[in-house]
């Protein structure tokens, strides 16, 4: 530990990085107090140690610092956040400091923002179905408690509105109680943060929301700690206090851009599109902090918004995110341009844990087969539309034309709903059967005869 020992001068300043020589007994992620020539204090953390040289990342940036006047004091501990249930209803900056004019939370419980690894054996498998009130999610991409399900979007698409609706309406079926919400913004514009704050206030959820805001005008390196601070509070609420917590992270693409900037400043060898080679493990250290653990009734359900550059789902950020998380909700620009809200793409969207949270005992016995059949029919709609683009719709056979009719109805009645419309899962499932009834029974190969006898009601009452 270097408590009390102050190092004067820095050998170099590069972007947000300060290099301090002749440092002893420092460790990675250790906190550092950086004092400039005027006595102003800034926080930093150790990124790298090489012999007696320490690379320190200054969280507030290095503007105004001079190498000869820098004074650095290594604190001998990693960054910690004082956590408390009193933080709900409050607004903090990206490092967890009060940003609403109120006092710092009164708590002696200070937690390492990097979290503690969870023993995989202690994890409880996510199973309880979460009703979001959005048919495209509840019906075909169901969310379960403890899952991490990101939203893949693009510039100009209504991901903020979809996420706000999900937060506003998410609850267990038959329960009016919502989640405690931890919201973290990284590099977003102030109007986006204000939109979420207004929505939380209007919905009555503001008292159970803690907001961590590292906005676009904040130093880029601050964004690297913002989601970790938010998740540290979420872990306290879930695993110590037994609450069910929904964590919203927006925008993870901005987080990754800051990670790339820091890697470039350090002179690291870049990977795909200039991102550091450890991007996968770094994202995993954030996403894997969601879930449920033995010994606690609480849970952390996580939804991360990320905007895909040029709507490219193969871009490193969505690509690696998809490997780590349990599916994704994909917003479609074509649907949005045709006036469909929410514009959730039916085919690329996926919830890998849906099968374990729906069906008899969770939602309704017909839910898994119905979702599979809707997916298959809509996939055929895409094929029929592609064929119509080539030969013309009038040249299609009667069966293909019937599928085109089904596709239009599916998008206008099932996918499309009001921004404040909160559908029960039963209404969503009934609506799905109404749409399948537009097709002949002989086309429904993924639903058993018993379910067809019970729920299938074709037009005209025939078979």
C-alpha positions in Angstrom: 0.0 0.0 0.0 1.1 3.6 -0.8 -1.2 5.5 1.6 0.5 8.7 2.6 3.2 8.4 -0.1 2.9 11.0 -2.8 4.6 10.8 -6.2 5.5 14.1 -7.9 5.6 14.5 -11.6 4.5 12.3 -14.5 6.7 11.0 -17.3 3.9 11.4 -19.9 0.3 12.4 -20.4 -1.6 10.7 -23.2 -5.3 11.3 -23.6 -6.9 10.2 -20.3 -3.7 8.5 -19.2 -1.0 9.6 -16.8 2.3 7.6 -16.5 3.9 7.7 -13.1 7.5 6.3 -12.6 9.2 4.7 -9.7 5.9 3.4 -8.2 6.1 0.5 -5.7 3.5 -1.9 -4.4 0.7 -0.6 -6.7 -2.0 -3.0 -8.1 -4.3 -3.0 -11.1 -7.6 -1.2 -10.5 -6.2 0.6 -7.5 -7.6 4.1 -6.9 -5.3 7.1 -7.3 -5.7 10.7 -6.2 -4.3 13.0 -8.9 -3.7 16.6 -7.8 -2.8 19.3 -10.3 -0.7 22.4 -9.8 -3.7 24.4 -8.5 -4.5 21.8 -5.9 -7.6 20.5 -7.6 -8.2 16.8 -7.0 -9.2 14.1 -9.5 -9.7 10.4 -9.2 -7.9 7.8 -11.3 -7.4 4.1 -11.4 -4.4 2.0 -12.2 -4.7 0.3 -15.6 -1.3 -1.3 -16.0 1.9 -1.9 -14.0 5.2 -2.5 -15.6 8.2 -2.8 -13.3 8.1 0.5 -11.4 5.9 2.4 -13.9 2.1 2.7 -13.4 -0.4 3.7 -16.1 -3.2 5.7 -14.4 -6.5 6.4 -16.1 -7.8 9.8 -14.9 -11.6 9.5 -14.6 -12.3 13.3 -15.0 -9.8 13.6 -17.9 -6.4 15.2 -18.1 -7.3 18.6 -19.3 -5.3 21.3 -17.5 -2.7 18.8 -16.1 1.0 19.3 -16.5 3.5 16.5 -16.2 5.9 18.4 -14.0 3.2 19.5 -11.4 1.1 16.3 -11.2 1.0 14.8 -7.7 -0.3 11.2 -7.4 -1.2 9.3 -4.3 -2.1 5.6 -4.5 -4.9 4.7 -2.1 -4.3 1.0 -1.8 -7.9 -0.1 -2.7 -10.1 -0.4 -5.7 -13.0 1.9 -6.3 -15.9 1.3 -3.8 -19.5 2.5 -3.8 -21.5 3.1 -0.6 -24.8 1.3 -1.3 -28.1 1.7 0.4 -31.8 1.3 -0.4 -32.0 5.1 0.1 -30.4 5.5 -3.3 -33.7 4.7 -4.9 -35.4 7.9 -6.0 -32.0 9.6 -6.4 -29.8 10.7 -9.4 -26.1 10.2 -9.4 -23.2 10.9 -11.8 -21.4 8.1 -13.6 -19.2 7.5 -10.5 -22.0 7.2 -8.0 -21.7 10.8 -6.6 -25.0 12.7 -5.9 -26.1 14.8 -8.9 -29.5 15.9 -7.7 -28.3 18.3 -5.0 -29.0 15.8 -2.2 -26.5 14.5 0.3 -24.5 11.3 -0.1 -26.3 8.2 1.0 -25.8 7.3 4.7 -24.3 3.9 4.5 -21.3 2.2 6.0 -21.6 -0.6 3.4 -19.0 0.1 0.7 -18.7 -2.4 -2.1 -16.1 -2.9 -4.8 -17.7 -1.7 -8.0 -16.0 -4.6 -9.9 -18.3 -7.0 -8.0 -17.4 -10.5 -6.7 -17.5 -13.6 -9.0 -20.6 -15.7 -8.4 -19.9 -19.4 -8.0 -21.8 -21.0 -11.0 -23.0 -23.8 -8.6 -24.8 -21.1 -6.5 -26.7 -19.7 -9.5 -30.4 -20.5 -9.6 -31.8 -21.1 -13.1 -34.1 -18.3 -14.3 -37.7 -19.5 -14.7 -40.4 -17.1 -13.6 -42.1 -15.5 -16.6 -42.1 -11.6 -16.7 -45.2 -10.1 -18.3 -44.0 -6.9 -20.2 -47.4 -6.2 -21.8 -45.7 -6.1 -25.2 -47.1 -8.9 -27.4 -44.0 -9.3 -29.6 -42.0 -10.0 -26.4 -44.5 -11.9 -24.3 -45.8 -14.0 -27.1 -42.6 -15.0 -29.0 -39.6 -13.8 -27.1 -40.6 -14.1 -23.5 -38.5 -12.6 -20.7 -37.9 -14.5 -17.5 -36.7 -13.2 -14.1 -32.9 -13.2 -13.9 -32.4 -13.1 -17.6 -30.2 -10.7 -19.6 -32.0 -9.7 -22.8 -30.5 -6.7 -24.7 -32.3 -4.5 -27.3 -30.4 -4.3 -30.6 -31.4 -1.1 -32.3 -30.1 1.6 -34.7 -29.9 5.4 -34.8 -33.3 7.0 -35.1 -35.2 3.9 -34.0 -37.5 4.1 -30.9 -35.4 1.9 -28.6 -35.8 4.4 -25.7 -39.6 4.2 -26.0 -39.6 0.4 -26.2 -37.3 0.2 -23.2 -39.4 2.7 -21.1 -42.5 0.7 -21.9 -40.8 -2.5 -20.8 -39.7 -0.9 -17.6 -43.1 0.7 -16.9 -45.1 -2.5 -17.5 -42.8 -5.4 -16.4 -44.3 -7.5 -13.6 -45.2 -11.0 -12.7 -48.5 -12.2 -14.2 -51.4 -11.3 -11.8 -49.2 -9.0 -9.7 -49.3 -5.2 -9.7 -45.9 -4.9 -8.0 -43.2 -3.6 -10.3 -39.4 -3.9 -10.1 -36.8 -1.8 -8.4 -35.1 -0.1 -11.3 -31.4 0.8 -11.6 -30.8 2.9 -14.7 -27.4 3.7 -16.1 -26.8 6.0 -19.0 -23.4 6.1 -20.8 -22.6 8.8 -23.3 -26.3 9.6 -24.1 -27.7 13.1 -24.7 -29.3 14.9 -21.9 -32.7 14.8 -23.6 -32.6 11.0 -23.5 -31.9 10.9 -19.8 -34.7 13.6 -19.3 -37.1 11.4 -21.3 -36.5 8.4 -19.0 -36.8 10.6 -15.9 -40.1 12.1 -17.1 -41.4 8.6 -18.0 -40.5 7.2 -14.6 -42.2 10.2 -12.9 -45.4 9.9 -14.9 -45.7 6.2 -14.4 -45.2 6.6 -10.6 -42.0 4.5 -10.7 -39.6 7.4 -9.9 -39.5 6.5 -6.2 -38.1 3.0 -7.0 -35.5 4.2 -9.6 -31.8 5.0 -9.0 -30.3 6.8 -12.0 -26.5 6.8 -12.8 -25.9 9.4 -15.6 -22.6 9.7 -17.4 -23.9 11.9 -20.3 -22.3 12.9 -23.6 -20.5 15.9 -22.1 -18.9 13.8 -19.3 -15.3 12.5 -19.7 -15.4 9.4 -21.9 -13.4 7.3 -19.4 -16.1 7.8 -16.7 -18.4 5.6 -18.8 -16.2 2.6 -18.1 -17.2 2.6 -14.4 -20.9 3.7 -14.7 -22.4 0.3 -15.4 -20.3 -1.2 -12.7 -21.5 1.3 -10.1 -25.1 0.7 -11.2 -24.7 -3.1 -11.0 -23.1 -2.8 -7.5 -26.2 -1.1 -6.2 -28.4 -3.7 -8.0 -26.5 -6.6 -6.4 -27.1 -5.0 -2.9 -30.8 -4.6 -3.6 -31.3 -8.1 -5.0 -29.0 -10.3 -3.0 -28.9 -8.5 0.3 -32.4 -7.0 0.5 -34.2 -9.7 -1.6 -35.7 -7.3 -4.1 -36.4 -8.0 -7.8 -34.3 -5.5 -9.8 -34.4 -4.5 -13.4 -31.2 -2.9 -14.7 -31.3 -0.8 -17.8 -27.9 0.0 -19.5 -27.9 2.5 -22.3 -26.0 2.8 -24.6 -23.5 -0.1 -24.5 -22.1 1.0 -27.9 -20.9 4.2 -26.3 -19.3 2.2 -23.5 -17.4 0.1 -26.0 -16.3 3.3 -27.8 -14.8 4.5 -24.6 -13.1 1.2 -24.1 -11.6 1.5 -27.6 -10.4 5.0 -26.9 -8.6 3.9 -23.7 -7.0 1.0 -25.5 -5.8 3.2 -28.3 -4.3 5.6 -25.8 -2.4 2.7 -24.1 -1.0 1.6 -27.4 -2.7 -1.7 -27.4 -2.8 -3.9 -30.5 -6.4 -3.5 -31.8 -8.7 -6.3 -32.7 -11.8 -6.2 -34.9 -12.7 -2.6 -36.0 -10.1 -1.2 -33.6 -11.7 -2.6 -30.4 -9.4 -4.2 -27.9 -9.0 -8.0 -28.0 -10.5 -8.3 -24.5 -13.8 -6.7 -25.5 -15.6 -10.1 -25.1 -14.4 -10.7 -21.5 -15.0 -7.0 -20.6 -18.6 -7.2 -21.7 -19.0 -10.5 -20.0 -17.9 -8.9 -16.7 -20.9 -6.6 -17.0 -23.6 -8.9 -18.4 -22.8 -11.9 -16.2 -23.7 -9.8 -13.1 -27.4 -10.5 -13.8 -29.2 -13.6 -12.5 -30.3 -15.2 -9.3 -28.3 -16.9 -6.5 -29.0 -19.5 -3.9 -29.9 -18.0 -0.5 -31.6 -14.9 -1.8 -35.1 -14.4 -3.1 -34.0 -11.4 -5.1 -33.0 -11.3 -8.8 -31.3 -9.0 -11.3 -32.9 -8.9 -14.8 -30.9 -6.9 -17.2 -31.7 -5.2 -20.5 -29.0 -3.3 -22.3 -29.7 -1.0 -25.2 -27.0 -0.9 -27.9 -27.2 0.9 -31.3 -25.7 -1.0 -34.1 -23.5 1.2 -36.4 -25.2 1.2 -39.9 -27.7 -1.4 -38.5 -25.0 -4.0 -38.8 -25.8 -6.9 -36.5 -22.4 -8.5 -37.3 -20.6 -5.4 -35.8 -18.3 -6.5 -32.9 -20.5 -5.0 -30.1 -23.9 -6.7 -31.0 -22.0 -9.8 -32.2 -20.2 -10.4 -28.9 -23.2 -9.3 -26.9 -25.3 -12.0 -28.5 -22.8 -14.6 -27.5 -22.9 -13.6 -23.8 -26.5 -12.8 -23.3 -29.6 -15.1 -23.5 -31.0 -13.7 -26.7 -31.8 -10.3 -28.1 -34.7 -8.1 -29.1 -34.0 -6.6 -32.6 -35.7 -3.5 -33.8 -36.4 -3.4 -37.6 -36.0 -0.2 -39.6 -38.4 -1.4 -42.3 -41.2 -2.0 -39.8 -40.6 1.3 -38.2 -40.8 3.1 -41.5 -44.1 1.4 -42.2 -45.5 2.8 -38.9 -45.3 -0.4 -36.8 -44.7 0.3 -33.1 -42.9 -1.4 -31.4 -40.9 -2.4 -34.6 -39.7 -5.7 -33.1 -38.4 -8.0 -35.8 -40.1 -11.3 -35.6 -37.3 -13.5 -37.0 -33.9 -12.3 -35.7 -35.3 -11.6 -32.2 -34.8 -14.5 -29.8 -35.1 -15.4 -26.1 -33.1 -18.5 -25.3 -34.7 -18.9 -21.9 -38.3 -18.6 -23.1 -38.8 -22.4 -23.2 -38.1 -22.6 -19.4 -40.5 -19.8 -18.4 -43.7 -20.4 -20.4 -46.2 -23.2 -20.7 -48.3 -25.0 -18.1 -47.7 -23.7 -14.6 -46.1 -20.4 -15.9 -48.4 -18.9 -18.6 -50.7 -21.3 -20.5 -50.2 -24.8 -21.9 -50.5 -23.6 -25.5 -47.8 -20.9 -25.3 -44.7 -22.8 -26.5 -46.5 -24.4 -29.5 -48.3 -21.2 -30.4 -45.0 -19.2 -30.4 -43.3 -21.8 -32.6 -46.2 -21.8 -35.1 -46.4 -18.0 -35.3 -42.6 -18.0 -36.0 -42.9 -20.6 -38.7 -45.8 -18.9 -40.4 -44.2 -15.5 -40.3 -41.0 -17.0 -41.8 -43.1 -18.3 -44.7 -44.6 -14.8 -45.1 -41.1 -13.4 -45.6 -40.5 -16.1 -48.3 -43.8 -15.3 -50.0 -43.0 -11.6 -50.0 -39.6 -12.2 -51.6 -41.2 -14.3 -54.3 -43.8 -11.6 -54.9 -41.0 -9.0 -55.4 -39.7 -11.2 -58.2 -42.8 -12.4 -60.1 -45.4 -10.0 -58.8 -48.1 -10.7 -56.2 -50.8 -11.4 -58.8 -48.8 -14.5 -60.0 -48.7 -16.1 -56.6 -50.8 -19.1 -55.7 -53.8 -19.0 -53.4 -51.8 -20.4 -50.5 -49.0 -17.8 -50.8 -51.6 -15.0 -51.0 -53.2 -16.3 -47.9 -49.9 -16.1 -46.1 -49.5 -12.5 -47.3 -52.9 -11.7 -45.7 -51.7 -13.4 -42.5 -48.4 -11.4 -42.6 -50.3 -8.0 -42.9 -52.6 -9.0 -40.0 -49.8 -10.2 -37.9 -47.9 -6.9 -38.2 -51.0 -4.7 -37.8 -52.7 -6.6 -34.9 -50.0 -8.6 -33.1 -46.8 -6.5 -33.4 -48.5 -3.1 -33.4 -49.8 -1.8 -30.2 -50.0 1.5 -28.3 -47.1 2.9 -26.4 -49.3 2.8 -23.2 -51.1 -0.4 -24.1 -50.4 -3.1 -21.5 -51.7 -6.4 -22.8 -52.0 -9.4 -20.5 -50.3 -12.6 -21.6 -53.8 -14.2 -22.1 -54.8 -11.5 -24.5 -51.6 -11.9 -26.4 -52.1 -15.7 -26.7 -55.7 -15.3 -27.8 -54.7 -12.8 -30.4 -52.1 -15.2 -31.7 -54.8 -17.9 -32.2 -57.1 -15.4 -33.9 -54.3 -14.8 -36.5 -53.6 -18.5 -37.0 -57.3 -19.0 -37.6 -56.7 -17.1 -40.9 -54.8 -20.1 -42.2 -56.1 -23.6 -42.9 -55.7 -26.1 -40.1 -53.6 -28.3 -42.4 -50.9 -25.6 -42.4 -50.4 -25.6 -38.6 -47.8 -28.4 -38.3 -46.3 -27.3 -35.0 -49.4 -27.4 -32.8 -50.8 -30.7 -31.5 -54.4 -31.8 -32.3 -55.5 -31.4 -28.7 -54.5 -27.7 -28.7 -56.0 -27.2 -32.2 -59.3 -28.6 -31.0 -59.3 -26.3 -28.0 -58.1 -23.0 -29.5 -58.3 -23.1 -33.3 -61.4 -21.3 -34.6 -61.2 -20.8 -38.3 -63.1 -18.2 -40.3 -66.6 -19.4 -41.1 -66.4 -22.2 -38.5 -65.1 -24.8 -40.9 -62.0 -27.0 -40.7 
